[in-house]
Amino acid sequence: MWNPDVYLAFADHRGRPFFDLLSRVGAQNPRRVVDLGCGPGNLTVTLAERWPGAVVEAVDSSPEMVAAARERGLDATLGGIAEWAPRPDTDVVVSNAALQWVPGHADLMVRWAGELPSGSWIAMQVPGNFDAPSHQAVRDVAKSADFADALADMPWREADVVGTPTDYAGLLADAGCRVDAWETTYVHQLSGATPVLDWITGTALTQVRSRLSDEAWQQYRQAIIPVLARAYPMRADGTTFFPFRRVFVVAQVS
C-alpha cells in the first residue's frame, strides 16, 4: 500500500527529475495533459499552472494516492497505466517514476505514439537504480531466514526492468517520433539517522511492507539498517550522499 505522507517526505528531491523532464517538453497550448501515475498530485498541479487552458487528466493505481490527489483539487481517477488509452484531444502524456512498475512499458509507449495526434508529446522518467546497493540490500535481507517464507514469491525487479536511453530512443524513433533521451545520476544529500531507509520505505519497500506483519516489519527495518549504513556511510557533518540514476525520454509524435 502506498502512503502519500511517507512518499512526500522527500518531495523536493523526488520533484527535481519531474521538472527536468518537463523542461524538454515544448508544447505551447495543449488541449489535454495527462499524468499517468500521478501519485499524491503535488507535481500534477504544476501542469495546470504551466498550461492553464488544458484539461489535466490524472491517473493512479493506488486508492490512497488518488485520494491525496483529489484533496489537491485534481479530478484524479483510479486506473492502471497499461489499460489507459489517450482521448482524441490528448496533446501531452507525462509519466514520472511510474512506468518501471508496468511490464512491457516500452511497447506501451510505442502504442501511444501510434494513437496520439501528430505533434503531441510523450515524456517519461524512470529510476535506473535497480542494481544499486539500496535495492540489493532489500533483496538480501528479504532472503534471510527470518523473512524468506513471507517474501518467498516476491516479484523482485532487476536492473533490466527499465531500458537504456538508447533503447527507448530507438523504439520511439522507429515509431516515427522525434526523440530526446538521456540519463542523470543525482547525488542527493540526505539528513537523518536512517535517510536511505526512509527514502526506500516510500517506494522500493512498499511491497515488502505489505507482506509483513507490524512486528516482522520492524524486525526487517532493524536488519536492513546496518546494511544500508555500510553502503551509504554518514558523513562527518551528519548527512548522507545517496546516488540515484534516472532515465528520461521525451518524444514528439510526427
C-alpha positions in Angstrom: 0.0 0.0 0.0 1.3 3.4 -0.9 1.5 6.1 1.8 1.4 9.6 0.4 2.9 11.1 3.6 5.9 8.8 3.5 6.4 9.3 -0.2 6.3 13.1 0.2 8.9 13.1 2.9 11.4 13.7 0.1 9.2 15.7 -2.1 11.9 18.2 -3.0 14.4 15.5 -4.1 11.7 13.5 -5.9 10.3 16.5 -7.7 13.5 17.6 -9.4 13.5 14.9 -12.1 9.9 15.8 -12.9 10.8 19.4 -13.6 14.0 18.4 -15.5 11.8 16.2 -17.7 9.1 18.8 -18.3 11.7 21.4 -19.3 12.2 19.5 -22.5 8.5 19.4 -23.5 7.8 22.1 -26.0 4.0 22.0 -26.1 2.6 25.5 -26.2 -1.2 25.3 -25.9 -2.1 21.6 -25.3 -5.8 20.7 -25.1 -5.4 17.8 -22.7 -2.4 16.9 -20.5 -2.3 13.5 -18.8 -0.3 12.5 -15.8 0.0 8.7 -15.6 1.0 7.6 -12.1 0.1 10.9 -10.7 0.8 9.9 -7.1 -0.4 12.4 -4.5 -0.8 15.1 -7.1 1.8 17.5 -5.7 3.6 17.6 -9.1 0.5 17.2 -11.2 -0.9 20.5 -10.1 2.1 22.3 -11.7 0.9 21.0 -15.1 -2.3 23.0 -14.7 -0.2 26.1 -13.7 2.0 25.7 -16.8 -0.9 25.1 -19.1 -3.9 26.8 -17.6 -6.0 26.2 -20.7 -5.6 22.5 -20.7 -7.7 19.8 -19.2 -5.5 17.9 -16.7 -6.2 14.2 -16.5 -4.6 12.4 -13.6 -4.5 8.6 -13.2 -3.0 6.4 -10.5 -3.5 2.7 -9.4 -3.3 3.5 -5.7 -6.6 4.5 -4.0 -4.6 6.3 -1.3 -2.7 8.3 -3.9 -5.9 9.1 -5.8 -7.5 10.4 -2.6 -4.5 12.6 -1.9 -4.5 14.0 -5.4 -8.2 14.8 -5.1 -7.6 16.7 -1.9 -5.4 18.9 -4.0 -8.3 19.7 -6.3 -7.4 17.3 -9.1 -10.0 15.2 -10.9 -7.9 12.1 -10.3 -9.2 8.7 -11.3 -8.2 5.2 -10.2 -6.8 3.1 -13.0 -3.9 1.2 -14.4 -1.4 2.7 -16.9 -1.4 -0.4 -19.1 -5.2 -0.1 -19.6 -5.1 3.6 -20.3 -5.8 4.9 -23.8 -5.5 8.5 -25.0 -8.6 10.6 -25.8 -8.5 12.3 -29.2 -7.6 15.7 -27.7 -4.6 14.4 -25.7 -1.5 16.5 -26.6 0.8 15.7 -23.7 1.3 12.4 -21.8 3.6 12.6 -18.7 4.7 9.6 -16.6 7.1 10.4 -13.8 8.7 7.5 -11.9 5.8 5.1 -12.6 6.4 3.1 -15.8 9.0 0.9 -14.0 6.1 -0.8 -12.3 4.5 -1.6 -15.7 5.7 -4.7 -17.6 6.2 -4.1 -21.3 6.1 -0.3 -20.8 8.4 0.3 -23.8 5.9 -1.3 -26.1 3.2 0.7 -24.4 4.8 3.9 -25.3 5.2 2.8 -28.9 1.4 2.1 -28.9 0.7 5.6 -27.6 2.8 7.1 -30.3 0.5 5.4 -32.8 -2.6 6.6 -31.1 -1.8 10.2 -30.2 -2.4 13.1 -32.7 0.5 14.5 -34.7 2.6 17.0 -32.7 1.7 15.5 -29.3 4.3 14.8 -26.7 5.3 11.7 -24.6 7.5 12.5 -21.6 8.6 9.8 -19.1 11.2 9.4 -16.4 12.0 6.1 -14.6 14.5 5.1 -11.9 17.6 3.3 -13.3 19.0 2.2 -10.0 17.6 -1.3 -9.6 21.2 -2.7 -9.3 22.1 -0.1 -6.7 23.3 -1.1 -3.2 20.0 0.0 -1.7 17.9 -2.4 -3.8 20.5 -5.2 -3.4 20.1 -4.7 0.4 16.3 -5.0 0.1 16.7 -8.3 -1.7 19.4 -9.7 0.5 17.6 -9.1 3.8 14.4 -10.4 2.3 16.1 -13.7 1.5 17.4 -14.1 5.0 15.9 -16.9 7.2 13.7 -14.5 9.2 11.8 -13.3 6.2 12.3 -15.9 3.4 9.0 -17.6 3.9 6.9 -14.4 3.9 8.7 -12.9 1.0 9.5 -16.1 -1.0 7.4 -15.3 -4.1 8.2 -11.5 -4.2 8.4 -10.3 -7.8 11.8 -8.6 -7.5 12.6 -6.0 -10.1 16.1 -6.5 -11.6 18.2 -3.9 -13.4 16.7 -4.8 -16.8 13.2 -3.7 -15.7 14.0 -0.4 -17.4 15.8 0.2 -20.7 18.7 2.5 -21.5 18.1 5.9 -23.1 19.3 4.4 -26.4 16.8 1.5 -26.1 13.9 3.9 -25.7 15.2 6.3 -28.3 15.4 3.6 -30.9 12.0 2.2 -30.3 10.3 5.6 -30.5 12.3 6.9 -33.4 11.3 3.7 -35.3 7.7 4.6 -34.4 8.1 8.0 -36.1 8.9 10.2 -33.2 11.5 12.9 -32.7 13.3 11.7 -29.5 15.3 13.3 -26.8 16.6 10.7 -24.4 19.2 10.9 -21.6 20.2 9.8 -18.1 21.2 11.6 -15.0 22.6 10.4 -11.7 21.5 12.7 -8.9 23.6 12.7 -5.7 21.0 13.5 -3.0 22.4 14.8 0.2 20.1 13.5 2.9 19.8 14.0 6.6 18.5 11.9 9.5 19.6 8.8 11.3 18.4 6.4 8.5 17.8 8.5 5.4 18.2 5.8 2.7 15.9 3.5 4.6 13.4 6.3 5.0 13.6 7.0 1.2 13.1 3.5 0.0 10.3 2.9 2.6 8.1 5.1 0.4 9.0 3.3 -2.8 11.1 0.1 -3.1 9.9 -1.3 0.2 6.1 -0.8 -0.3 5.6 -4.4 -1.5 7.8 -5.8 1.3 5.8 -3.8 3.9 2.5 -5.1 2.6 3.5 -8.7 3.1 4.9 -8.4 6.7 3.1 -8.1 10.0 3.8 -5.0 12.0 6.2 -7.0 14.2 8.0 -8.5 11.2 8.3 -5.2 9.5 10.0 -3.7 12.5 12.4 -6.6 12.5 13.1 -6.2 8.8 13.9 -2.5 9.4 16.3 -3.3 12.1 18.0 -5.9 9.9 18.5 -3.6 6.9 19.7 -0.5 8.8 23.3 -1.7 9.2 23.4 -3.0 5.6 22.4 0.4 4.3 24.7 2.2 6.7 27.7 0.4 5.3 26.6 1.0 1.7 25.8 4.7 2.3 28.0 5.9 5.2 27.1 9.0 7.1 29.4 11.9 6.6 31.1 13.9 9.5 28.5 16.6 9.0 25.7 14.2 9.7 24.5 13.9 6.1 24.5 11.0 3.7 25.1 11.0 -0.1 22.6 8.9 -2.0 23.3 8.5 -5.7 20.2 7.9 -7.8 20.3 7.2 -11.5 17.3 8.1 -13.6 16.4 7.6 -17.3 14.5 10.3 -19.3 12.7 10.2 -22.6 10.8 13.0 -24.4 9.3 12.1 -27.7 7.2 14.2 -30.1 4.9 12.3 -32.4 5.3 13.2 -36.1 
